[in-house]
Amino acid sequence: MLNSIEGAINTLQSIYSFMIIGYVLLSWLPNARDSFIGVFLGKLVEPYLGIFRRFIPPIGGMLDLSPIIALFALRFIAAGLMGVIKFFVN
């Protein structure tokens, strides 16, 4: 049972990470965020990235490091959640 929970958490973390990366890559293409996929990813990813954008301003007005920090935080959240689950199951 613990392996299936760990697999589910890792899968969800990977999917959301790829969504963040895809959304960032769409920002490099003109008008890509206005497409259906861009709007869809924006609705799912922007609330999470917005948390980090409030505290991490873009460097030089162009380079936004908040997605990188958000990906690290997402990995730490997933690992912390697994640690809590393992603590209570064992």
N, C-alpha and C positions, 0 to 999 in steps of 0.2 A: 504494500500500500504506500509506503514511504517513497519508493522508487517512482511510482506513478505520479505522486504529488510533486516530487522534485522534477520529473520530466515535464509536467504541465507548466510549472513555474518557469523552467528554462525555455520552453517553447514560447510561452507568452512574452517573456523578456526578449527573446530573439526576434519575434514578429514585430514587437513595438520598436525595437532598435532599428530594424530594417525600414520601418515606416518613417522613423525620424531621418535616417540617412536618405531615403528616397525624397522626402520633403525638402531636405537641404539641397540635394542635387537638382531638384526642380527649380530652385531659386537661381541657378546658373543659366537657365534657359529662358529666353524672353517669352513672356505671356504663358509659361507652362503652369504657373500656379492658378491661372484663371480657367484651366481645363477642368473637366469633371474629376479627374484623379487628383489634381492639385487642390481643389476645393474640398474633396473628401478627406484627403490626408491632413489638410489644414484644420478641419473640424476636429480631428482625432488627436493631432499632435500639438497644435498651438496652445491649448490650455496648459499642457505640461511644460512646454518650452517657455511660456510666458512667465512662469515662476522664476526661471533662471534669468530671463531677460530683464526682469526688474532689478536684479542685483549685479548683473555683469553687462556693462555697456559695451557696444562695439568698439573695437580698437581702430582708431583712425577713421571712424565713421563708416567703415566698409567691412571689416573682418569681425564676424560674430562668432565668439567662442562658446556661447551658451549651449549649442547642441552637443558639443564635445563634453562639457561638464554635465549636461543632462544625461548623456549616455553612461558616463561613469557613475552618476548617482543612481541610475536605473539598475546598473549591475550590482551596486552595493545594496540597494533595496531588495533585490531578488535574493542575494546571498544572505542578508539579514533575516528575511522572511523564512528562508530554509533553515537557518540556525534556530529560530524560534520554534518552528514546527518540529525539528529534530529534538529540541530540548523537551517539549511537552509530550512527544510520542515515546521517547526512551525514558 
